Amino acid sequence: MNATSPHLGSSLDDFLKEEGIFEKTQTQAIKEVIAWQLTQAMQEQAMSKTRMAALLQTSRSQLDRLLDPTSDVTLSTLERAAALVGRKLSITLV
């Protein structure tokens, strides 16, 4: 590392804020974690995507969008999906 770096000793959060991309990267990370957790819960229950889509009363392609962290989905859809795999969606403001 270069000792003259303005980021030396700063946190990743500080760096992302300085670059103006903190909120965007944080939102993307949250979406990726939720998609991963839903996928893991489905696997634990041996639930196929086809079955999950049927329980959500939607198409398989819609479920793929739900599990794609780059897609925008509603909180109510995430809550329904979480409930179907025995989980609860929890969102907090800090």
N, C-alpha and C positions, 0 to 999 in steps of 0.2 A: 504494500500500500504506500501511496505517496503521502509523506508527512504534511504536505501543504494542502491536502484535500480538504475542502470545506465540510465534507461529510464524515471526516474521521471522528469516530466516537459518537456519532449521532445514531439514533435508532432508525430502523426501516420505516416506521411510521412517520418520523420526522422527515426523512428523505422523500417519501411519497407525498407528504403535504407540501414540501417545497416545490416538488414537480407539478403540483396541482392535480394529482391523480389518486389521492388517498381514498376518497369516497367511492370512486369507480372501482378501484381494486378491492376495497373492502366488500362492496356489494357483490362483486364477482366471486370472491372467496366464500361468502355466505351461501350463495346459490350453488356453488360446487359442493359444499359440505352437505347441504340439504339433499341434493340429487344423489350423492354418494350414500347418505344414510337411508334414503328410501330404497335405493337399489340393494343395499345390504339387508335391510329388513325383508324385502321381497325374497331374497335368496335364502335367508334364515327360515322362512316359511315355505320354501319351495314353490313360490307363487310365480307363475309365468307372466310375461308382459301381457299376453292375450287375456289371461284370467283377471289381472289387475285392471286392464282397460274395460273389461266387461263389468266388473264391480263398480268402476267409476262411471259406467254408462257412457263411455266414449270410445273412440277408435284407437287402434294400436298406434297410429301415427300421432294422435294427440297425446298419448302417454309418452311416446318418445320425446315430444316437445317438452312435456312436464319434467322429464328426467334430463333434459339438455340444459346445462347451467347458463347457456347463452340466450335462452328463450325467456321471455317475460311471461310469468304465470301469476294468477291471483292468489291471494292468501287463502281464500276459501277453498280453492282447488288443492292447495298444499295441505290444508287442514283435513280435507276429505281423504286425500291419499294417505296421509299419516295415520288417520283413524283406521283405515282398511288394513294396515299392517301392524295394528296394535300400538301405535305411537301417538304422541301428542305434539303438535307444533307449538313451540314456545318462542315468543319474540319479546325482547325487553329493550327499553330505551335506557342508555347509560350516559 
